[in-house]
Amino acid sequence: MFRFLLRRIAGAALILLIISAVTFFLFYAVPRDPARAFCGKICPPANLALIRHNLGMDDPLFVQYWHWLVGIFAGRDLVQFGACPAPCLGYSFATQETVFSAILDRLPVTVSVTLGAAVVILTFGIGTGMLAAWQQGRPVDKVASASSVIGASLQIYFVGPILVFFIVDSMGLLPRPAYRAFTENPLDWFVHLLIPWVVLAMIFTANYTRMTRSTMVEQLAEDYVRTARAKGMSGPTVFLRFAWRGAMIPIVTIFGVDLATLLGGAIITEQTFTLHGIGELAVRAVQNTDLPMLLGVTLIGAFAIVMLNIVVDVLYAVIDPRVRLA
Amino acid sequence: MTLPSQAMPEAGTAPAAAGGTGGGVSGPAMAGRSPAQLMWRRFRRDRTGVASAIVVAFFFLVAILAPVISALYGKDPYTTYGQSVPGLLNEYGYPIAPNGGMSGEFWFGLEPGLGRDVFMQLVYGIRTSLSIAVVVAVITTIIGVVMGIWSGYAGGKTDYVIGRVIDVLLAFPSQLFLIVMLPVVEAAFVSPEEETPFWLRYVSICVVLTVLGWATMSRILRAQVLSLREREFIEAARVTGASPARIIFKELLPNLWTPIIIQSTLALPLYVGAEAGLGFLGVGMTEPTPDWGRMFLVGSNVYHQDITYLVFPGVSMVIFVVAFNLLGDSLRDAFDPKTRR
C-alpha cells in the first residue's frame, strides 16, 4: 500500500511537471511577444518595456521556466510587484494580487458547488440505479433509463437559466444562486446553492443510474449472491449487504472522472449562475490575456484531477478487498 | 484468409446470426447476407434508432440547406430588423409582441437588443456549430485511429510514448484548457492589435478541440488492437509473409470499424456541446457569425425579461443531442447484438 502510494505520487508529480512545462512553453513560446500579450489590448510602450524587463525575458526560456518552477516551492521576488511567498505562481497582471491567493479566495465557491453537487448526484444516481435493478424490467426501470438518456443530453447553460427563471423569478421559492460562506450561515449557503446542485445533478445523475443498474444486475447473477440466497438469506439483505460492494467499483471509477469534469465544468456552471469561483477566474483571465493567472489555474486544475485519480485507485482497495495495490 | 467480421456467405450462418437478436427471420429461402446487410436489417427493426436517425438527418439537412431556408423564409441572420422597423422592440430593446416577438413574420421571435430574426440565427447557428463538430469528429477519428493502431500494433517504446502523451492529455482540465488555449493558438497567427478574422477563430476552435479529442478514440482502439494482434488470423497473415501495411489495412481495420463508428457517433454530440460551451463563455465564434452556442450567452443575459429567446436554441440542442445519443446506442446494438445494454 505504502509503496503503491509512493509510486503513484511520483508518477503524479511527473505528469504535473510535464503539464506545467507544456503550458508554460505554449503560453510563453507561441505568442510572438509574450510581454505584448501580457500587456493587453491597449499597451503604452513604457509599460511594455517595464513588463519585458520584470518578466526576466532577457533570460532564455528554460531559465524563465526554472525560476517559475522554483518559485512554486521557494517563493520568489518579483521586482514589479514585490515579494511572492512560497507557493508562488506569480502575480496576476489584471488584479495585481498573487495568483495563489486569488485562487485560494475562490476555492470555497468551486469546492462547495462541486462537492455539494457530487453528494446529490451520488445519492440520487446510486439510489435510482439500485431501484431500477431491483425492479428490473418494471415501469420504474423504464422511467429511470429513459430519464437518464434525456438527463445526459441537457446543457447547464440551458437548464440553469430556465430553472432560475421559473423558481426564482416567477415563483420566488428560492433566492438567486450565489455563494454564502458556509461558516457564517450553513442554511443560507445551502439555499443559495440548491439550484446549481440540482441542475448539475439532472445532467450527471443519469450516468450513475445507468451504471449502477447494469453492474447491480451483473452482480446479482454472481455465484456468491446465489450462495447467499441458497443459504436462505432474504433478498433485501443480499442486495444491501453484498451485491452493492461489487457494483461500486465502476461507480468509483466514473466518479473520479466526473469529479474532475465537474471541477473543470465549474467554468460553465459558475458562468451560468454568476458565482465567483475558480472557473469564473479562468474566464476573466482569458478575457484579459492574464497569462500568469491562466498558468496557475491550469496547474491547480490538473493537480486536482491527478490527485483524484490516486484517491480513486486507493478507494478500489478499500471497497473490494480482492484488489491488491502493489 | 477469412476475417471474423467477413463471415463467408454460406447458407445457414446468416440466419443463425440474425436469430441471435431474438427476432427469427421467417423466409422460405435461406439467402446469404453480408455483415453490413445483417446490421442494416437489425437497425431497420429498431424503431427508436430509425426515429433518431431521421431527427439527426433533419438537423444536418437544416445545416446544409440554411441558404435555401433563408431564401424561402425571406430573411437573413444579419439584418437587425428590430432596429430598422419601428414597433418591434421597446425602448429597452425587448420585443414588444408577447413570447419574444413571435409572429407569422418572425417565427421564433426577435433577438433582444439587436433585433435580428431568431429563426435565422438558429438555422445558421446550427450550420456553424455542426460544421465545426463534423470537421473535428472527422479529424480526431483519423488521428485517433492512426495513433491507436500504431501504438497497439507497434507496441514497445512507441506504445509507451503515445500512452504517456494520452495520460497527460487526459489529465488536463479539458474545458479550462479549451478556453485557455484559444487565445494562445490565435496569438500564434495574429498580433493582439489586429482583429481576429472569422476563419482563424474557426480554425483555432477546430485545432483546440482536436488536440484534446483524439486521445479517447486512440485509447479504445489500442486496447482492441492489442487483443486482435494475438489472434490466429493475424498470426496466419504474418506467417504467410503479409506486409505490416497489409495486416493493418486488410486484417485489422475491417475488425475495427464497429468501435470506430460507435465512438465517433458518441463523440460528435460532445463536440457540439463543447463548441456551444465555448460560445456560451464568449470565447467561441465571434459576431456577426451566427453560432448556436453564443445564442445561450445572449439568452443568459436576457432571460429574466425574455425567456422565450433561450427556449429555441435550448430545446433544439436537447432534441439534437438526445437523438444523436439514441442513434449511437442503436448503432451499437445493430453492429454488435451480443452486448446488450
Interface residues (C-beta under 8 A of the other chain):
Chain A: I15 I18 I19 V22 T23 L26 F27 V30 P31 R32 D33 R36 A37 G40 K41 C43 V149 I150 A152 S153 L154 Q155 Y157 F158 V159 G160 P161 I162 V164 F165 D169 R210 S214 A260 T261 L263 G264 G265 I267 I268 Q271 T272 G279 A282 V283 A285 V286 Q287 T289 L294 V297 T298 G301 A302 A304 I305 V306 N309
Chain B: D167 V168 A171 F172 P173 S174 Q175 L176 F177 I179 V180 M181 L182 P183 V184 V185 A187 A188 S191 P192 E193 P269 G273 A276 G277 F280 L281 G282 V283 F296 G299 S300 Y303 H304 I307 L310 V311 P313 G314 M317 V318 V321 V322 N325 L326 R341
